[in-house]
Amino acid sequence: MTNNSQRTRLDVVSKLARLGIHVEEEHIFTCAMATARFLANQNPNATAFVIGEGGLLTALHKSGIAINDHSPDYVIVGEGRTFNLEQVEKAVNFVRAGAKLISTNPDANCPTADGVRPGCGALVSVIEVTTGRRAFSIGKPKPIMMRMVRKDLNLNTQNTVVIGDMMETDIFGSVQLGFRSILVLSGGTKKEELKNFAYQPTEIHETLANYGRSASIIPDNVMETVL
């Protein structure tokens, strides 16, 4: 389950394969998919002006959301490096004219090999500040996306476990929905930062290498883990 809206499911499968993790497309759920599904449920005939990349555009097309750069129903902002002021100006005018503002996820930044880059939350804030309108965000830790994944896995709340490396997204989202949660310290959140949070994960592990299916947190009858 990823807040990266740039990649399609197949792109994520390919990246994981390069890391030695072999899964199928059905095992991947992106915030782009959640956004497209949400809009299709809200308004099946919706049109959208999109600031984003292939993963978001593909998900919207698959859900029947048409791209419109004249008078869209929605302005959708996702992750990506194609963000520019010409797009922002169009988005601002569409929102001022009545288009609803949507962001695929609220992340302020994204990790890169060289450090971090502005995330979707930072990009959409430019439009928010200019228009005075707040974006409706879909991805983690918002319950919309996380509940979609639980339902797709045909799990109930008691049998859902979220494994993640970010307290602000993975763990916060699971706490809000009553899911059990496992924080791994090999990513975004460090052990010394845990004291800063009013909520805590159910379990903490240094890495996934220290965690197995036999761990007490997962009942024997659970076949899937939300990751």
Secondary structure, 3 states (H helix, E strand, C coil): CECCCCCCHHHHHHHHHHCCCCCCHHHCCEHHHHHHHHHHHHCCCCEEEEECCHHHHHHHHHCCCEECCCCCCEEEECCCCCCCHHHHHHHHHHHHCCCEEEECCCCCEEEECCEEEECHHHHHHHHHHHHCCCCEECCCCCHHHHHHHHHHCCCCHHHCEEEECCHHHHHHHHHHHCCEEEEECCCCCCHHHHHHCCCCCCEEECCHHHCCCCCCCCCCCCCCCEC
